[in-house]
Amino acid sequence: MARDPYEVLGVPRSAGADDIRKAFRKLAKKHHPDANPGDKAAEERFKQVSAAFDLLGDPDKRRKFDGGEIDADGREVFRGFGGPGQGGPFGSGGGGGFDATDFGDILGEMFGRRGGRGGPRGGAGPGPGFAPRGADVRARLEIDLEEAILGGKKRISFQDGRTLDVTIPAGASDGQTLRLRGHGEAGRGGKGDALIELLVRPHPVFRKENDQLVMDLPVSIPDAVLGGRVQAPTPDGPVSLTVPKGASSGQSLRLKGKGLADGRGGRGDLIARVQIMLPEAPDAQLEAFAARWRDERPYVPRRR
């Protein structure tokens, strides 16, 4: 014979409908097979909780149980010639019980409506006949920094030969896991999910420093001395950037809205750090100018 349903749910016999619902929700979430894969004790406890709620969650069944007309298994109790009991504390109305769909609705809220129908004694939800869904599958997907910032689509192949188009959300981060529901292994209760871990490849130009996107910007000596417009790469494509007159190496220039996702639906800034570059080949005129400058106007850079 099943245990007393009030004892199983941990509620007093005077408990109202909301108290019973809350108790069931808490215990079902704790002992659900999805949360305890392979744990037979948890699965058995979940069955007991489901059966208890199936009885107490139905106003008519609860009235009959409280009146001694049925037992904890829902079977009629023989009362001899005295007839059935006169009903429990809730009388014929059941004191504001549940609809027949409440069981499935509660589990659906907690477990993505994977519970299904056909539970014990015609009730909704899994109950003792619960069929677990298939296992989740895991995979890693390498993406470029531009794809992480701007989003896009990538195709991934699984070990079983399947391919899947994955939508990369704008602002994705290294190590982020995407859950693709229903793309895992098949099971009696439905398919599991595919869990895709994103790995952002190192970029040859851009790098992340704290929450900022940073790059080095090569600048020629004339542009650094006189100022000018230079082409600067960004994740969105090259743009024209103004180098101020007298720029020094290490000076930061800001490209607004060309950086990382800011968490508010927008983009942060891209920081371009000036790197003054000499010509790759020796330049006689430049060397002569530098010699005169050093002799005539000695200059010692300040330490930063």
RABEL-V216473 format. One line per field, one symbol per residue. phi: phi as a letter, one per 20 degrees, with the letter a starting at -180 (. if undefined). Layout:
phi = ???
This chain:
phi = .ffgffffemcffegeffffffffgfffffdggfecgnefffffffffffffffefedgfffffffemecefenefdfdmeenffenefemfenmmedffeggffffffecmlefmdneflnfenflfegdfffffdcbdcecffffffenqccdcdefenfcbedeeffnfcfnfdeddfmdeffbfeoefddddeeceffdfdebeclddecbedfcffgfffenrdcecfbgeofceceeffmfdfnfedddfmddefencndceeeedefcfdegfegcfffffffffgffecgbdfffe
